[in-house]
Amino acid sequence: MTAPGLLIAAPRSGSGKTTVTLGLLAALARRGLRVRAAKSGPDYIDPAFHAAASGAPGLNLDSFAMAPAQLGRLAGEAAAAADLLLVEASMGLFDGIAGEPGRTGAGADLAAMLGLPVVLVLDISGQSQSAAAVVRGFATHDPRVRIAGVVLNKVASERHRLQAADAIAAVGVPVLGSLPRDAAMALPERHLGLVQAREHPALAAHLDRLAATIAAHVDLDAVAALAAPMRLPGGGWTTPRPPGQRIALAQDEAFSFVYEHVLGGWRAAGAEIFPFSPLADEPPPEGCDVCWLPGGYPELHGERLAANGRFREGVRRFAASRPVHGECGGYMALGEAIEDAQGIAHPMLGLLGHVTSFARRRLNLGYRRARLLADGPLGPAGAVLRGHEFHYASTIRPGGDTPLFALADGTGRDLGLAGSRRGLVSGGFFHAIALE
């Protein structure tokens, strides 16, 4: 028997989904409920906030990258020791890519597949009764998806609330609560989204404030009562093999983007993980057989990383005899240099030949399929992985290394060769989520 679940969604980004999700998690946990949370889609930052609010590890559920059986297994495991699972959608509820039905990456895919009732967060600033038309449209857009309730956000006054709530009530969808306009409820942001949870200067106090606000303005009993038992798809899927038996994993404010399901998969396969901090000038532990440099924000710490000789020499020594792989930010650090936002170039590990720049920004965002061109930490040659890219850094000098994979976007459009490999070192901007 697993916990019932709900999907917290909205018509668009910026409506307050994360604020409401965190407030609900914190408020319900303070009532003694065992709550778990998951994020729909490829997101490293929100799950860390979910973990802080719920007291349990965060999780990603991605309908594009993950097979239905894997989604069912992960959702079931998350809910097995909980009283309630809250899944936070990304962007708008129905926003995804064109392609195979149910594999678009949209939050609506999860609502339909897992049978999750949807709580719609509506930012009603600049409108009142028109909010009912939005609710009606969302309630009738896809018969597989049930809008079970609404939380109003950025309510200006009692009159404003009544106008919107009365109109929505006529649609037949209950209004579960309404949040006043309050800039203090927002979390700080930077170029890839929210500032990381570990960097928030007063996260516990902020979560306390969100919990109190939600408890005062949202009917928590009504929200919990809307949750429904999940339908968990069965079947099997191929799990990526761990990159090694003893994995040296860079972990700090510069390198922190690792999915919980990936770490869990490595551990389940018998691998051991040994964190080290490049920012603290730590080298990868010598007893490990592979080094993994995940994504993050090395462009914000270029001067410090360039000065950390023990880290740089330790990774170079490691790479002489054992595999080293870098994803996105880790890939940037493997190159010759990183140019920061001010245009200052900071020398990096020099194990690959490229140079990247955060001063010359260009947004790269979207789902990807990557076919490996050689054996390596990501898997054997020919294997196809699903994942994504999300970075602003641009490559200003490609270097002359051998490509690592053939890349396509989520719809299958060819994007050419990408990534780099030289000897035992490999990397690319591509973040792997699951095997195809």
VOPAGU-2260 file (C-alpha; in pm, 1 decimal, decimal comma):
REM VOPAGU-2260
SITE   aa  ch    i         X         Y         Z
SITE  MET   A    0       0,0       0,0       0,0
SITE  THR   A    1     150,2     334,0    -102,8
SITE  ALA   A    2      61,2     689,2      -8,9
SITE  PRO   A    3    -192,3     884,1    -214,6
SITE  GLY   A    4     -63,2    1163,1    -435,2
SITE  LEU   A    5    -139,8    1506,0    -578,6
SITE  LEU   A    6      11,6    1710,9    -860,8
SITE  ILE   A    7      69,6    2082,1    -792,4
SITE  ALA   A    8      54,6    2261,0   -1128,2
SITE  ALA   A    9     -15,5    2598,9   -1288,8
SITE  PRO   A   10     -97,4    2753,1   -1626,3
SITE  ARG   A   11     257,5    2887,6   -1663,9
SITE  SER   A   12     593,6    2936,2   -1495,6
SITE  GLY   A   13     607,1    3204,9   -1229,6
SITE  SER   A   14     258,9    3134,1   -1092,5
SITE  GLY   A   15     381,3    3023,1    -749,4
SITE  LYS   A   16     395,4    2641,6    -780,5
SITE  THR   A   17     718,8    2607,9    -586,4
SITE  THR   A   18     604,4    2847,4    -313,1
SITE  VAL   A   19     278,5    2657,0    -267,5
SITE  THR   A   20     447,5    2315,5    -285,4
SITE  LEU   A   21     710,6    2408,3     -26,1
SITE  GLY   A   22     451,8    2567,4     199,9
SITE  LEU   A   23     226,8    2261,9     181,7
SITE  LEU   A   24     515,5    2023,5     247,2
SITE  ALA   A   25     637,7    2225,0     545,7
SITE  ALA   A   26     289,9    2283,7     690,1
SITE  LEU   A   27     183,0    1920,2     655,0
SITE  ALA   A   28     511,9    1793,2     797,1
SITE  ARG   A   29     462,6    2020,7    1098,5
SITE  ARG   A   30     124,9    1851,6    1149,0
SITE  GLY   A   31     302,9    1519,2    1178,8
SITE  LEU   A   32     234,6    1384,4     829,5
SITE  ARG   A   33     510,1    1195,0     652,3
SITE  VAL   A   34     531,8    1379,6     322,1
SITE  ARG   A   35     746,1    1312,0      15,2
SITE  ALA   A   36     789,9    1530,3    -289,5
SITE  ALA   A   37     890,7    1487,9    -651,2
SITE  LYS   A   38     955,8    1731,8    -935,3
SITE  SER   A   39     818,5    1670,7   -1283,0
SITE  GLY   A   40    1088,2    1707,8   -1543,7
SITE  PRO   A   41    1461,2    1782,3   -1540,5
SITE  ASP   A   42    1530,5    2005,5   -1241,0
SITE  TYR   A   43    1815,8    1982,0    -991,4
SITE  ILE   A   44    1730,9    2277,2    -768,6
SITE  ASP   A   45    1365,9    2234,6    -665,5
SITE  PRO   A   46    1412,9    1879,1    -527,7
SITE  ALA   A   47    1672,3    2009,5    -280,2
SITE  PHE   A   48    1417,0    2261,2    -149,8
SITE  HIS   A   49    1156,3    1983,4    -138,9
SITE  ALA   A   50    1393,9    1776,6      72,9
SITE  ALA   A   51    1450,4    2063,5     314,9
SITE  ALA   A   52    1074,8    2123,3     351,5
SITE  SER   A   53     971,3    1757,8     383,8
SITE  GLY   A   54    1268,0    1611,0     567,4
SITE  ALA   A   55    1294,4    1335,6     303,4
SITE  PRO   A   56    1504,9    1307,1     -15,4
SITE  GLY   A   57    1374,3    1488,4    -323,6
SITE  LEU   A   58    1305,9    1306,9    -649,4
SITE  ASN   A   59    1253,7    1370,2   -1021,1
SITE  LEU   A   60     986,5    1201,9   -1233,6
SITE  ASP   A   61    1037,6    1269,7   -1604,2
SITE  SER   A   62     789,8    1129,8   -1855,3
SITE  PHE   A   63    1015,4    1201,0   -2154,2
SITE  ALA   A   64    1334,3    1045,9   -2022,0
SITE  MET   A   65    1196,8     769,9   -1800,5
SITE  ALA   A   66    1002,3     464,3   -1915,5
SITE  PRO   A   67     657,2     422,7   -1755,2
SITE  ALA   A   68     779,3     125,5   -1552,5
SITE  GLN   A   69    1064,7     332,7   -1408,4
SITE  LEU   A   70     825,0     616,7   -1324,1
SITE  GLY   A   71     596,5     370,0   -1147,8
SITE  ARG   A   72     883,5     217,5    -952,9
SITE  LEU   A   73    1026,5     553,0    -841,4
SITE  ALA   A   74     686,9     698,7    -747,2
SITE  GLY   A   75     596,3     381,6    -560,2
SITE  GLU   A   76     922,9     374,3    -367,3
SITE  ALA   A   77     886,5     742,2    -274,3
SITE  ALA   A   78     532,3     689,6    -149,0
SITE  ALA   A   79     590,8     358,5      27,2
SITE  ALA   A   80     701,0     513,9     356,1
SITE  ALA   A   81     490,5     831,9     335,6
SITE  ASP   A   82     139,5     952,6     408,8
SITE  LEU   A   83     126,6    1182,7     104,8
SITE  LEU   A   84     327,4    1238,4    -214,5
SITE  LEU   A   85     321,9    1586,1    -370,1
SITE  VAL   A   86     450,8    1614,7    -726,5
SITE  GLU   A   87     538,1    1964,7    -848,9
SITE  ALA   A   88     488,1    2019,5   -1221,5
SITE  SER   A   89     723,3    2229,6   -1434,0
SITE  MET   A   90     621,3    2527,5   -1651,4
SITE  GLY   A   91     251,8    2499,5   -1745,0
SITE  LEU   A   92      56,7    2180,0   -1675,7
SITE  PHE   A   93      35,5    2078,5   -2043,4
SITE  ASP   A   94     375,0    2214,5   -2155,5
SITE  GLY   A   95     605,1    1952,4   -2309,3
SITE  ILE   A   96     754,4    1852,4   -2640,0
SITE  ALA   A   97     578,6    1724,2   -2950,1
SITE  GLY   A   98     613,4    1349,4   -2975,3
SITE  GLU   A   99     494,0    1021,4   -2837,3
SITE  PRO   A  100     175,3    1061,7   -2629,0
SITE  GLY   A  101     250,6    1025,4   -2260,6
SITE  ARG   A  102     624,5    1086,9   -2318,0
SITE  THR   A  103     620,5    1466,0   -2364,1
SITE  GLY   A  104     776,4    1564,8   -2031,7
SITE  ALA   A  105     462,6    1757,5   -1930,8
SITE  GLY   A  106     319,8    1738,3   -1581,3
SITE  ALA   A  107      -8,1    1629,8   -1740,4
SITE  ASP   A  108     161,8    1303,8   -1845,9
SITE  LEU   A  109     224,6    1217,3   -1480,9
SITE  ALA   A  110    -126,9    1317,7   -1376,6
SITE  ALA   A  111    -273,9    1087,8   -1642,1
SITE  MET   A  112     -31,5     797,4   -1595,9
SITE  LEU   A  113     -27,0     789,2   -1214,6
SITE  GLY   A  114    -386,4     903,2   -1160,4
SITE  LEU   A  115    -281,3    1217,3    -973,3
SITE  PRO   A  116    -553,7    1476,9    -906,7
SITE  VAL   A  117    -429,9    1826,9    -990,6
SITE  VAL   A  118    -427,1    2131,6    -763,2
SITE  LEU   A  119    -397,0    2433,2    -993,8
SITE  VAL   A  120    -208,6    2738,6    -862,5
SITE  LEU   A  121    -349,7    3053,9   -1024,1
SITE  ASP   A  122    -171,5    3389,3   -1016,6
SITE  ILE   A  123    -476,1    3618,8   -1038,4
SITE  SER   A  124    -288,5    3948,7   -1038,8
SITE  GLY   A  125    -444,3    4161,7   -1312,4
SITE  GLN   A  126    -767,0    3958,7   -1331,7
SITE  SER   A  127   -1059,5    3840,2   -1120,4
SITE  GLN   A  128   -1362,9    3663,1   -1273,4
SITE  SER   A  129   -1157,2    3578,4   -1581,3
SITE  ALA   A  130    -971,7    3328,2   -1364,8
SITE  ALA   A  131   -1280,8    3106,5   -1390,9
SITE  ALA   A  132   -1237,6    3086,0   -1768,2
SITE  VAL   A  133    -878,9    2966,3   -1715,7
SITE  VAL   A  134    -998,1    2699,2   -1472,5
SITE  ARG   A  135   -1275,4    2589,5   -1709,5
SITE  GLY   A  136   -1026,5    2557,2   -1995,4
SITE  PHE   A  137    -780,8    2353,9   -1790,5
SITE  ALA   A  138   -1059,1    2134,0   -1651,5
SITE  THR   A  139   -1185,3    2039,6   -1998,8
SITE  HIS   A  140    -862,5    2041,3   -2202,4
SITE  ASP   A  141    -766,3    1675,2   -2146,1
SITE  PRO   A  142   -1020,5    1420,8   -2017,3
SITE  ARG   A  143    -735,4    1212,3   -1868,5
SITE  VAL   A  144    -646,2    1495,4   -1628,8
SITE  ARG   A  145    -868,6    1598,3   -1337,0
SITE  ILE   A  146    -843,4    1947,8   -1189,5
SITE  ALA   A  147    -944,6    1875,1    -830,3
SITE  GLY   A  148    -895,6    2216,8    -670,7
SITE  VAL   A  149    -748,3    2564,8    -705,7
SITE  VAL   A  150    -520,7    2780,0    -490,3
SITE  LEU   A  151    -534,9    3150,9    -572,9
SITE  ASN   A  152    -208,3    3343,0    -554,8
SITE  LYS   A  153    -123,3    3714,7    -537,8
SITE  VAL   A  154    -466,4    3815,7    -413,9
SITE  ALA   A  155    -485,7    4194,6    -367,0
SITE  SER   A  156    -787,7    4223,8    -134,2
SITE  GLU   A  157   -1089,3    4042,8       8,5
SITE  ARG   A  158   -1303,7    4183,9    -271,6
SITE  HIS   A  159   -1052,4    4055,0    -528,0
SITE  ARG   A  160   -1060,4    3710,4    -369,0
SITE  LEU   A  161   -1439,3    3690,2    -361,6
SITE  GLN   A  162   -1476,1    3795,6    -724,8
SITE  ALA   A  163   -1238,1    3522,7    -843,7
SITE  ALA   A  164   -1351,0    3254,2    -597,3
SITE  ASP   A  165   -1723,5    3298,2    -665,4
SITE  ALA   A  166   -1669,2    3278,1   -1040,7
SITE  ILE   A  167   -1453,5    2965,4   -1006,4
SITE  ALA   A  168   -1706,2    2800,9    -772,5
SITE  ALA   A  169   -1963,1    2825,9   -1052,3
SITE  VAL   A  170   -1732,0    2608,7   -1266,0
SITE  GLY   A  171   -1758,4    2331,9   -1005,5
SITE  VAL   A  172   -1393,6    2331,5    -894,5
SITE  PRO   A  173   -1332,4    2406,2    -524,7
SITE  VAL   A  174   -1108,5    2694,6    -421,5
SITE  LEU   A  175    -882,1    2552,5    -150,2
SITE  GLY   A  176    -727,0    2878,5     -41,2
SITE  SER   A  177    -590,7    3215,2    -143,6
SITE  LEU   A  178    -249,8    3369,0     -82,0
SITE  PRO   A  179    -198,5    3744,0     -47,3
SITE  ARG   A  180      57,7    3934,4    -246,6
SITE  ASP   A  181     382,7    3907,5     -52,7
SITE  ALA   A  182     720,6    3951,3    -217,7
SITE  ALA   A  183     889,3    3799,0      89,0
SITE  MET   A  184     747,1    3456,7      -1,9
SITE  ALA   A  185     959,8    3436,8    -317,6
SITE  LEU   A  186    1292,2    3253,2    -319,3
SITE  PRO   A  187    1606,1    3422,4    -458,6
SITE  GLU   A  188    1695,3    3337,3    -818,4
SITE  ARG   A  189    1997,4    3328,6   -1049,0
SITE  HIS   A  190    2061,6    3235,3   -1412,4
SITE  LEU   A  191    1962,0    2864,6   -1394,3
SITE  GLY   A  192    1662,7    2921,6   -1167,5
SITE  LEU   A  193    1649,2    2941,9    -790,2
SITE  VAL   A  194    1958,5    2987,9    -577,5
SITE  GLN   A  195    2051,1    2643,1    -444,7
SITE  ALA   A  196    1895,6    2533,7    -116,6
SITE  ARG   A  197    2238,3    2489,5      42,0
SITE  GLU   A  198    2317,1    2855,5     -35,7
SITE  HIS   A  199    1997,3    3008,6     105,5
SITE  PRO   A  200    2107,1    3223,3     402,4
SITE  ALA   A  201    1802,2    3148,5     620,9
SITE  LEU   A  202    1620,3    2854,2     464,1
SITE  ALA   A  203    1472,8    2710,7     784,2
SITE  ALA   A  204    1319,7    3046,3     877,2
SITE  HIS   A  205    1186,8    3092,2     523,2
SITE  LEU   A  206    1021,6    2750,1     530,7
SITE  ASP   A  207     869,1    2830,5     869,4
SITE  ARG   A  208     722,1    3148,5     720,5
SITE  LEU   A  209     583,8    2960,7     418,1
SITE  ALA   A  210     433,9    2692,0     641,9
SITE  ALA   A  211     260,9    2953,0     859,3
SITE  THR   A  212     128,1    3141,3     555,3
SITE  ILE   A  213      -9,1    2827,0     390,2
SITE  ALA   A  214    -163,2    2704,7     714,4
SITE  ALA   A  215    -335,9    3041,7     759,5
SITE  HIS   A  216    -467,4    3077,8     403,7
SITE  VAL   A  217    -515,5    2723,4     263,6
SITE  ASP   A  218    -744,9    2446,0     387,9
SITE  LEU   A  219    -485,3    2177,2     455,1
SITE  ASP   A  220    -746,2    1913,1     539,5
SITE  ALA   A  221    -921,7    1974,5     207,6
SITE  VAL   A  222    -593,1    1950,1      17,2
SITE  ALA   A  223    -499,0    1620,4     183,1
SITE  ALA   A  224    -849,4    1481,9     123,7
SITE  LEU   A  225    -816,7    1537,8    -251,5
SITE  ALA   A  226    -514,7    1306,1    -281,1
SITE  ALA   A  227    -585,0     976,7    -456,5
SITE  PRO   A  228    -414,5     634,0    -457,4
SITE  MET   A  229    -168,9     619,6    -744,7
SITE  ARG   A  230    -183,5     387,7   -1043,8
SITE  LEU   A  231     170,8     252,3   -1071,2
SITE  PRO   A  232     271,4     114,8   -1413,2
SITE  GLY   A  233     448,6    -218,5   -1399,2
SITE  GLY   A  234     702,6    -382,1   -1629,4
SITE  GLY   A  235    1076,7    -357,3   -1661,4
SITE  TRP   A  236    1337,7    -119,5   -1795,1
SITE  THR   A  237    1713,3    -115,9   -1842,3
SITE  THR   A  238    1903,2      51,1   -1559,9
SITE  PRO   A  239    2230,3     228,7   -1650,0
SITE  ARG   A  240    2531,2      60,3   -1496,8
SITE  PRO   A  241    2732,8     256,6   -1238,7
SITE  PRO   A  242    3042,1     422,8   -1387,8
SITE  GLY   A  243    3255,6     234,3   -1134,1
SITE  GLN   A  244    3253,6      39,2    -809,1
SITE  ARG   A  245    3397,1     324,3    -597,5
SITE  ILE   A  246    3290,7     661,9    -734,6
SITE  ALA   A  247    3465,1     986,8    -638,8
SITE  LEU   A  248    3186,6    1246,6    -666,9
SITE  ALA   A  249    3253,6    1621,7    -662,7
SITE  GLN   A  250    2997,8    1781,3    -429,1
SITE  ASP   A  251    2982,2    2146,2    -320,6
SITE  GLU   A  252    2831,4    2478,8    -431,8
SITE  ALA   A  253    3019,9    2460,3    -763,7
SITE  PHE   A  254    2933,4    2096,3    -845,5
SITE  SER   A  255    2600,4    1980,0    -707,8
SITE  PHE   A  256    2369,1    1872,7    -993,3
SITE  VAL   A  257    2320,4    1499,2    -949,4
SITE  TYR   A  258    1981,1    1330,0    -969,4
SITE  GLU   A  259    1872,1    1133,4    -662,9
SITE  HIS   A  260    1748,0     843,7    -877,5
SITE  VAL   A  261    2091,7     819,5   -1042,4
SITE  LEU   A  262    2269,9     800,7    -706,0
SITE  GLY   A  263    2010,4     551,7    -584,7
SITE  GLY   A  264    2061,2     339,5    -895,2
SITE  TRP   A  265    2437,4     336,2    -845,6
SITE  ARG   A  266    2401,8     232,0    -482,9
SITE  ALA   A  267    2140,9     -32,7    -566,4
SITE  ALA   A  268    2389,7    -184,6    -811,3
SITE  GLY   A  269    2649,5    -210,2    -534,3
SITE  ALA   A  270    2856,3     102,0    -602,2
SITE  GLU   A  271    2996,1     318,6    -323,2
SITE  ILE   A  272    3004,0     699,1    -348,6
SITE  PHE   A  273    3279,4     912,2    -194,9
SITE  PRO   A  274    3213,3    1289,1    -205,9
SITE  PHE   A  275    3491,6    1545,8    -225,3
SITE  SER   A  276    3490,0    1924,4    -253,5
SITE  PRO   A  277    3684,8    2101,0    -529,5
SITE  LEU   A  278    3606,6    2436,4    -364,3
SITE  ALA   A  279    3774,0    2311,0     -45,1
SITE  ASP   A  280    4076,0    2214,5    -259,8
SITE  GLU   A  281    4018,9    1843,3    -208,5
SITE  PRO   A  282    4142,8    1590,1    -466,7
SITE  PRO   A  283    3935,9    1284,9    -559,3
SITE  PRO   A  284    3996,1    1004,9    -307,1
SITE  GLU   A  285    4274,1     777,5    -426,4
SITE  GLY   A  286    4087,2     456,2    -342,2
SITE  CYS   A  287    3824,1     523,6    -609,7
SITE  ASP   A  288    3814,4     379,6    -960,8
SITE  VAL   A  289    3620,8     660,6   -1137,2
SITE  CYS   A  290    3581,3    1035,4   -1084,1
SITE  TRP   A  291    3252,5    1212,4   -1163,0
SITE  LEU   A  292    3233,6    1592,5   -1193,6
SITE  PRO   A  293    2862,2    1686,3   -1205,9
SITE  GLY   A  294    2700,9    2005,6   -1324,3
SITE  GLY   A  295    2670,7    2316,4   -1113,7
SITE  TYR   A  296    2812,0    2668,1   -1112,3
SITE  PRO   A  297    3188,2    2656,0   -1173,6
SITE  GLU   A  298    3154,8    2984,0   -1367,4
SITE  LEU   A  299    3075,1    3157,3   -1036,6
SITE  HIS   A  300    3387,1    3015,8    -867,5
SITE  GLY   A  301    3645,3    3032,3   -1146,2
SITE  GLU   A  302    3913,2    3222,0    -954,7
SITE  ARG   A  303    3891,6    2993,3    -654,1
SITE  LEU   A  304    3895,9    2672,5    -858,8
SITE  ALA   A  305    4192,8    2797,9   -1061,2
SITE  ALA   A  306    4385,4    2857,5    -739,0
SITE  ASN   A  307    4310,7    2516,9    -586,5
SITE  GLY   A  308    4622,9    2324,0    -678,5
SITE  ARG   A  309    4552,3    2009,6    -476,8
SITE  PHE   A  310    4218,8    1966,6    -654,9
SITE  ARG   A  311    4361,8    2032,5   -1001,2
SITE  GLU   A  312    4668,7    1814,5    -961,7
SITE  GLY   A  313    4466,4    1542,3    -791,8
SITE  VAL   A  314    4220,8    1514,1   -1080,8
SITE  ARG   A  315    4503,9    1517,2   -1336,7
SITE  ARG   A  316    4684,8    1241,0   -1148,8
SITE  PHE   A  317    4360,8    1042,4   -1123,2
SITE  ALA   A  318    4295,6    1078,4   -1497,1
SITE  ALA   A  319    4631,7     925,0   -1583,5
SITE  SER   A  320    4505,3     580,6   -1483,5
SITE  ARG   A  321    4129,8     596,9   -1417,7
SITE  PRO   A  322    3822,7     741,5   -1596,4
SITE  VAL   A  323    3708,6    1097,4   -1527,6
SITE  HIS   A  324    3372,4    1221,0   -1658,3
SITE  GLY   A  325    3218,0    1568,3   -1645,4
SITE  GLU   A  326    2856,0    1676,3   -1703,2
SITE  CYS   A  327    2784,7    2037,6   -1801,2
SITE  GLY   A  328    2963,9    2239,1   -1529,3
SITE  GLY   A  329    3196,2    1945,7   -1472,3
SITE  TYR   A  330    3265,8    1940,2   -1845,9
SITE  MET   A  331    3348,6    2311,4   -1835,5
SITE  ALA   A  332    3598,5    2246,5   -1555,4
SITE  LEU   A  333    3768,2    1970,3   -1757,8
SITE  GLY   A  334    3855,1    2220,2   -2032,0
SITE  GLU   A  335    4145,0    2459,4   -2067,3
SITE  ALA   A  336    3968,6    2760,3   -1914,6
SITE  ILE   A  337    3638,0    2917,8   -1811,0
SITE  GLU   A  338    3568,1    3280,4   -1893,8
SITE  ASP   A  339    3355,7    3433,2   -1615,9
SITE  ALA   A  340    3078,0    3693,5   -1647,3
SITE  GLN   A  341    3335,1    3975,5   -1648,3
SITE  GLY   A  342    3527,1    3815,7   -1934,4
SITE  ILE   A  343    3820,3    3704,7   -1716,8
SITE  ALA   A  344    3960,0    3364,2   -1816,8
SITE  HIS   A  345    4044,4    3123,6   -1532,9
SITE  PRO   A  346    4260,6    2817,8   -1607,9
SITE  MET   A  347    4087,3    2487,1   -1541,9
SITE  LEU   A  348    4198,2    2123,0   -1546,9
SITE  GLY   A  349    4316,5    2119,5   -1908,9
SITE  LEU   A  350    4229,3    1752,4   -1954,1
SITE  LEU   A  351    4017,1    1843,1   -2257,9
SITE  GLY   A  352    4088,4    2114,5   -2511,1
SITE  HIS   A  353    3777,8    2334,3   -2507,7
SITE  VAL   A  354    3731,7    2680,0   -2355,6
SITE  THR   A  355    3390,4    2797,6   -2234,1
SITE  SER   A  356    3255,0    3144,0   -2159,8
SITE  PHE   A  357    2984,0    3273,1   -1931,7
SITE  ALA   A  358    3044,8    3627,5   -2055,8
SITE  ARG   A  359    2928,1    3531,7   -2404,5
SITE  ARG   A  360    2598,7    3377,0   -2295,9
SITE  ARG   A  361    2368,2    3169,8   -2510,3
SITE  LEU   A  362    2080,1    2971,7   -2363,4
SITE  ASN   A  363    2081,8    2601,6   -2450,2
SITE  LEU   A  364    1772,0    2432,5   -2314,5
SITE  GLY   A  365    1583,2    2117,3   -2404,6
SITE  TYR   A  366    1548,8    1742,4   -2399,1
SITE  ARG   A  367    1819,4    1539,4   -2572,3
SITE  ARG   A  368    1891,8    1186,3   -2694,3
SITE  ALA   A  369    2261,0    1093,7   -2691,0
SITE  ARG   A  370    2408,8     791,0   -2870,3
SITE  LEU   A  371    2748,3     700,5   -2726,0
SITE  LEU   A  372    3030,9     674,2   -2979,6
SITE  ALA   A  373    3267,9     481,6   -2750,3
SITE  ASP   A  374    3270,2     282,9   -2428,1
SITE  GLY   A  375    3299,5     499,2   -2119,1
SITE  PRO   A  376    3150,9     591,5   -1780,1
SITE  LEU   A  377    2809,1     661,9   -1936,3
SITE  GLY   A  378    2787,1     313,9   -2088,3
SITE  PRO   A  379    2895,7     106,6   -2387,5
SITE  ALA   A  380    2932,0     235,9   -2742,9
SITE  GLY   A  381    2596,7     247,2   -2919,5
SITE  ALA   A  382    2389,4     293,0   -2605,2
SITE  VAL   A  383    2128,3     570,0   -2626,6
SITE  LEU   A  384    2053,1     784,8   -2324,3
SITE  ARG   A  385    1774,3    1033,9   -2267,3
SITE  GLY   A  386    1844,3    1354,9   -2081,6
SITE  HIS   A  387    1865,1    1728,5   -2129,4
SITE  GLU   A  388    2081,1    2038,0   -2166,1
SITE  PHE   A  389    2035,3    2356,5   -1964,7
SITE  HIS   A  390    2321,4    2604,7   -1969,8
SITE  TYR   A  391    2404,1    2962,2   -2064,0
SITE  ALA   A  392    2776,2    2908,4   -2116,1
SITE  SER   A  393    2901,0    2895,4   -2473,8
SITE  THR   A  394    3202,2    2715,5   -2619,5
SITE  ILE   A  395    3436,7    2980,0   -2756,0
SITE  ARG   A  396    3711,9    2732,4   -2850,5
SITE  PRO   A  397    3609,6    2373,6   -2928,0
SITE  GLY   A  398    3951,2    2212,6   -2898,6
SITE  GLY   A  399    4047,8    1910,2   -3104,4
SITE  ASP   A  400    3919,0    1621,3   -2894,5
SITE  THR   A  401    3718,1    1326,6   -3029,4
SITE  PRO   A  402    3337,2    1365,4   -2998,5
SITE  LEU   A  403    3168,5    1164,0   -2724,7
SITE  PHE   A  404    2818,8    1119,9   -2864,9
SITE  ALA   A  405    2581,2    1186,3   -3153,0
SITE  LEU   A  406    2313,4    1420,0   -3025,1
SITE  ALA   A  407    1947,0    1472,0   -3117,9
SITE  ASP   A  408    1678,3    1684,3   -2958,5
SITE  GLY   A  409    1371,8    1539,5   -2789,9
SITE  THR   A  410    1180,2    1514,1   -3117,3
SITE  GLY   A  411    1465,2    1328,4   -3289,4
SITE  ARG   A  412    1609,1    1622,8   -3486,8
SITE  ASP   A  413    1980,2    1567,4   -3549,2
SITE  LEU   A  414    2203,7    1808,7   -3358,0
SITE  GLY   A  415    2534,0    1663,0   -3476,6
SITE  LEU   A  416    2831,0    1537,6   -3278,0
SITE  ALA   A  417    2888,3    1670,9   -2928,5
SITE  GLY   A  418    3092,9    1624,3   -2615,3
SITE  SER   A  419    3460,8    1538,3   -2594,4
SITE  ARG   A  420    3684,4    1247,2   -2503,7
SITE  ARG   A  421    4059,7    1214,2   -2472,9
SITE  GLY   A  422    4219,5     908,3   -2319,6
SITE  LEU   A  423    4028,1     823,5   -2003,0
SITE  VAL   A  424    3863,1    1167,2   -1982,3
SITE  SER   A  425    3516,8    1241,6   -2121,6
SITE  GLY   A  426    3241,3    1497,3   -2085,7
SITE  GLY   A  427    2971,6    1708,8   -2242,6
SITE  PHE   A  428    2695,1    1956,2   -2166,7
SITE  PHE   A  429    2444,4    1667,8   -2182,8
SITE  HIS   A  430    2289,4    1559,9   -1849,7
SITE  ALA   A  431    2194,6    1189,9   -1854,8
SITE  ILE   A  432    1865,2    1089,2   -1689,9
SITE  ALA   A  433    1795,6     733,8   -1811,3
SITE  LEU   A  434    1873,8     475,5   -2076,3
SITE  GLU   A  435    1634,5     470,6   -2371,1
